[in-house]
Amino acid sequence: MIKEILADLVRIDSVSSRSNAEIVGYLESRCDAMGLITRRFPYVDDHGIEKINLVALSADVPEVELALVGHTDTVPYDPNWSEATNLTERGGKLYGRGACDTKGFIAAVLTATENIKPNKPFALVFTADEEIGLVGAKRLAQARPLRVRYSIVGEPTSLRPIRAGKGYSLAEVIVKGREAHSAYPALGASAVFRAARLINRLESIATQLKQDQHAAFDPPFTTLNIGLIHGGSAKNVLAGECRFTLEWRPIPTQPSEHVLELLNAAIAEEVKADPDFRCEVDASRQDTGFETSPDSPLVRLLEQATGNEAGTVAFGTEAAQMMKLGSEAVVIGPGDIREAHRTGEFVPVDELERCAEVLRECIAQLCSR
Ligand SMILES: [Zn+2]
């Protein structure tokens, strides 16, 4: 049963670049058949393509006790991978794009909610565009279609409850110089030299950030990376411009702006030393982290149901958006995140089936009291 649902989900190509209307149509008809009230929250993405967040409610109420949240989109796949949209079982594993991230969890949700009639209302939340920056969940957090007490957010964690996650922030830094013939450096100013000085300061900031520790994480502090740099136009020209991307993953107890403030202070220092220093900062992402107390009834329940101690992750999830809907959130799902996003992605059958049981138990415990 659960395998058939997963096979249906994997058959529908829902790579983030495409519209997720087809998979939402499938989920909607399954939810309708279960007697849930479905609501679509459509939007048009940056490429003019229709995307839909789907909310299915067990009762027509503004606040639910529990929300089960899964994203409908997947990362792209190699067209030569024949199993990508054709779920294949081999050695206790189910192979296919999204089997692990996160269609396995969605199949478990649909299985767990079949034929249940809890006292308190619950919701199923299916989002779009998670893989390209949590776009659908952010839209939903803004629209606030409902309030939620507890959220279980699907991501492959090998059924380990994840009660906290780091945030994710990104900025493009554009350092300006003045082009000149490299034989006469006094006639210009090299943007590359300027960027190098600023990057030196950022390396010191990365060291300084280690002071502010959050013991639940590995590593237990905000990390910072400059993953891309590009500058100059020719070997014998002083670079007119040098741009680099600064990425940081703040611990949830530290506001995302903290690193931006340190960056701006570093720029101010550069300006003090070189009044001609010019630089622009385009901060494009500020995804907050999330943290649910280890004492939360949801954390306790999931620890008990899975036999796994709660942990933390250093990557972004939709849990932060669910927190904005008023909920305590935990991330959990079948499959290993290290198997996701690659050819040969799979979910172990036993974990998949176990996930449905765990979810069923959570609904029974949280929604029947
Ligand atoms: Zn995912």
Residues whose N, C-alpha, C, O or C-beta is under 5 A from the ligand:
A	BS01	ZN	D101 T102 G154 E155
